[in-house]
Amino acid sequence: MECISNDYKSICHDLIESIVFALDAKDTYTAKHSIRVGDMACQVCKFLKLSSEDTETIHIAGHVHDIGKIGIPDRILNKESKLNDDEWNVIKQHPAIGAKILSSSKKLDKISEIILYHHERVDGKGYPRGLKGKEIPLGSRIIAVCDSIDAMLSKRAYRDSLQLNICKSEIEKNVGIMYDEEIAACVLKNWDFINNKIKK
């Protein structure tokens, strides 16, 4: 991001937000979800005292982490009941699709990598590569927690939103399994602040 004017950064941010809102035409949940996840990830980065450059990169990645859903058929994306195994396997392609969309630009390499691995788990049972622990990029590990929180707190066609205390309990139970210990500890320590901030 060196030697880039603030005006140019502002244009880039506006363009990214336009891409996110474009998802709204395909999947209303994804667009609003992506904005919340990006903002939550940004707040977590600040608590972790990451550099401004890393924070900005992860913030942007959070906003576009589901951009690959553009390549998922509407009949699957907007299905009002639970997905079957075949449909779930199609959904699981969206990180790779999103990474490929952004891979055309070298300047987006870091964001592309974060998107590709945001569904990995620290126990190695995630997708698409089954990476473990610190093999998973930091931004992906941050977004994984934020993505899960917002998904659990959001009402879907096939289920109601979970209560805040149940969501928190699910994060606690999966520390070191799905989620990075340091990142999960940071989120849990600042739970009320993060969730109140995102709701505003």
C-alpha positions as CSV (number, residue, x, y, z in Angstrom):
1,M,0.0,0.0,0.0
2,E,3.1,2.2,-0.1
3,C,3.0,5.4,-2.2
4,I,-0.8,5.1,-2.7
5,S,-2.7,8.4,-2.1
6,N,-5.6,8.5,0.4
7,D,-7.9,9.4,-2.5
8,Y,-6.9,6.3,-4.3
9,K,-7.4,4.2,-1.2
10,S,-10.8,5.7,-0.8
11,I,-11.7,4.8,-4.4
12,C,-10.5,1.2,-3.8
13,H,-12.5,0.9,-0.6
14,D,-15.6,2.2,-2.4
15,L,-15.0,-0.3,-5.2
16,I,-14.7,-3.1,-2.7
17,E,-18.0,-2.1,-1.0
18,S,-19.7,-2.0,-4.4
19,I,-18.5,-5.6,-5.1
20,V,-19.9,-6.6,-1.7
21,F,-23.2,-5.0,-2.4
22,A,-23.3,-6.6,-5.8
23,L,-23.6,-9.9,-3.9
24,D,-26.9,-8.6,-2.5
25,A,-28.6,-9.2,-5.8
26,K,-27.6,-12.9,-5.6
27,D,-27.6,-13.6,-1.9
28,T,-28.9,-10.9,0.6
29,Y,-27.4,-12.8,3.5
30,T,-23.9,-12.9,2.1
31,A,-23.6,-9.1,1.4
32,K,-24.7,-8.1,4.9
33,H,-22.8,-10.9,6.5
34,S,-19.6,-9.9,4.7
35,I,-19.8,-6.3,5.9
36,R,-20.2,-7.5,9.5
37,V,-17.4,-10.0,9.3
38,G,-15.0,-7.5,7.8
39,D,-15.8,-4.9,10.5
40,M,-15.5,-7.5,13.2
41,A,-12.2,-8.8,11.8
42,C,-10.9,-5.2,11.8
43,Q,-11.8,-4.8,15.4
44,V,-10.0,-8.0,16.4
45,C,-6.9,-6.9,14.5
46,K,-6.9,-3.7,16.6
47,F,-7.1,-5.7,19.8
48,L,-4.3,-7.9,18.6
49,K,-2.3,-4.7,17.8
50,L,-1.5,-5.7,14.3
51,S,0.1,-3.2,11.9
52,S,-2.2,-0.8,10.1
53,E,-1.3,-2.5,6.8
54,D,-2.2,-5.9,8.0
55,T,-5.3,-4.6,9.6
56,E,-6.4,-3.0,6.4
57,T,-5.7,-6.1,4.4
58,I,-7.6,-8.3,6.7
59,H,-10.5,-5.8,6.9
60,I,-10.8,-5.9,3.1
61,A,-10.5,-9.6,3.0
62,G,-13.3,-9.9,5.5
63,H,-15.5,-7.8,3.3
64,V,-14.9,-10.0,0.3
65,H,-14.3,-13.4,1.9
66,D,-17.5,-14.8,0.3
67,I,-17.0,-13.3,-3.1
68,G,-16.6,-16.8,-4.5
69,K,-20.3,-17.4,-3.9
70,I,-20.9,-15.4,-7.1
71,G,-19.9,-18.7,-8.8
72,I,-22.4,-20.8,-6.8
73,P,-25.8,-21.6,-8.5
74,D,-28.7,-19.6,-7.1
75,R,-30.7,-22.8,-6.4
76,I,-28.1,-23.9,-3.9
77,L,-27.2,-20.5,-2.5
78,N,-30.7,-19.5,-1.8
79,K,-32.1,-22.9,-0.8
80,E,-34.5,-22.6,2.1
81,S,-33.8,-26.0,3.6
82,K,-30.5,-27.7,4.7
83,L,-28.1,-28.6,1.9
84,N,-27.5,-32.2,1.0
85,D,-24.0,-33.6,0.7
86,D,-23.7,-32.8,-3.0
87,E,-24.9,-29.3,-2.6
88,W,-22.6,-28.8,0.4
89,N,-19.6,-29.9,-1.7
90,V,-20.5,-27.3,-4.3
91,I,-20.7,-24.6,-1.6
92,K,-17.3,-25.6,-0.3
93,Q,-15.8,-24.5,-3.7
94,H,-16.5,-20.8,-2.9
95,P,-13.1,-20.0,-1.2
96,A,-11.2,-21.3,-4.3
97,I,-13.5,-19.5,-6.7
98,G,-13.1,-16.3,-4.7
99,A,-9.3,-16.6,-4.5
100,K,-9.2,-17.2,-8.3
101,I,-11.3,-14.1,-9.0
102,L,-8.7,-12.0,-7.1
103,S,-5.6,-13.9,-8.3
104,S,-5.5,-11.9,-11.5
105,S,-3.8,-9.0,-9.7
106,K,-0.5,-9.4,-7.9
107,K,-1.5,-6.6,-5.5
108,L,-4.4,-8.7,-4.2
109,D,-2.2,-11.8,-3.5
110,K,-2.5,-11.5,0.3
111,I,-6.2,-10.9,0.2
112,S,-6.6,-13.8,-2.2
113,E,-4.7,-16.1,0.1
114,I,-6.8,-15.1,3.1
115,I,-10.0,-15.8,1.2
116,L,-8.7,-19.2,0.0
117,Y,-8.1,-20.5,3.6
118,H,-10.8,-18.8,5.6
119,H,-12.6,-22.2,6.1
120,E,-9.5,-24.1,7.3
121,R,-9.6,-25.3,10.9
122,V,-6.6,-25.4,13.3
123,D,-7.1,-29.2,13.8
124,G,-6.6,-29.7,10.0
125,K,-10.2,-30.8,9.3
126,G,-11.2,-27.7,7.3
127,Y,-11.1,-27.0,3.6
128,P,-9.9,-26.7,0.9
129,R,-6.4,-27.9,1.9
130,G,-6.7,-29.3,5.4
131,L,-4.1,-26.9,6.8
132,K,-3.3,-27.0,10.5
133,G,-2.5,-24.4,13.1
134,K,0.0,-21.7,12.0
135,E,0.0,-23.2,8.5
136,I,-3.2,-21.2,8.1
137,P,-2.6,-17.5,7.3
138,L,-3.3,-15.2,10.3
139,G,-6.0,-13.3,8.4
140,S,-7.8,-16.5,7.6
141,R,-7.7,-17.6,11.2
142,I,-9.1,-14.2,12.3
143,I,-11.9,-14.3,9.7
144,A,-12.7,-17.9,10.6
145,V,-13.7,-16.9,14.1
146,C,-15.6,-13.8,13.0
147,D,-17.4,-15.7,10.2
148,S,-18.6,-18.3,12.6
149,I,-19.8,-15.8,15.1
150,D,-21.9,-13.8,12.6
151,A,-23.2,-17.0,11.0
152,M,-24.4,-18.3,14.3
153,L,-26.0,-14.9,15.3
154,S,-27.8,-14.6,11.9
155,K,-31.3,-16.0,11.2
156,R,-31.3,-18.3,8.1
157,A,-34.2,-19.7,6.1
158,Y,-33.7,-23.1,7.8
159,R,-33.0,-22.0,11.4
160,D,-33.4,-19.2,13.9
161,S,-30.4,-17.2,15.0
162,L,-28.6,-18.5,18.1
163,Q,-28.6,-16.7,21.4
164,L,-25.5,-14.7,22.2
165,N,-24.5,-16.9,25.2
166,I,-24.9,-20.1,23.1
167,C,-22.8,-18.6,20.3
168,K,-20.1,-17.7,22.9
169,S,-20.2,-21.3,24.3
170,E,-19.7,-22.7,20.8
171,I,-16.6,-20.6,20.3
172,E,-15.2,-21.7,23.7
173,K,-15.8,-25.3,23.0
174,N,-14.0,-25.1,19.7
175,V,-10.8,-23.3,20.8
176,G,-7.9,-25.3,19.5
177,I,-10.2,-27.4,17.3
178,M,-11.7,-25.0,14.8
179,Y,-10.2,-21.7,16.1
180,D,-6.8,-20.4,16.9
181,E,-6.3,-20.2,20.7
182,E,-4.8,-16.6,20.7
183,I,-7.4,-15.2,18.4
184,A,-10.3,-16.9,20.2
185,A,-9.0,-15.8,23.5
186,C,-8.9,-12.2,22.2
187,V,-12.4,-12.4,20.9
188,L,-13.8,-13.9,24.1
189,K,-12.0,-11.4,26.3
190,N,-13.6,-8.5,24.3
191,W,-16.8,-10.3,23.5
192,D,-19.3,-7.6,24.6
193,F,-17.4,-4.8,23.0
194,I,-16.9,-6.5,19.7
195,N,-20.6,-7.6,19.4
196,N,-22.0,-4.3,20.5
197,K,-19.7,-2.5,18.0
198,I,-20.8,-4.6,15.1
199,K,-24.5,-4.3,15.9
200,K,-24.3,-0.5,15.6
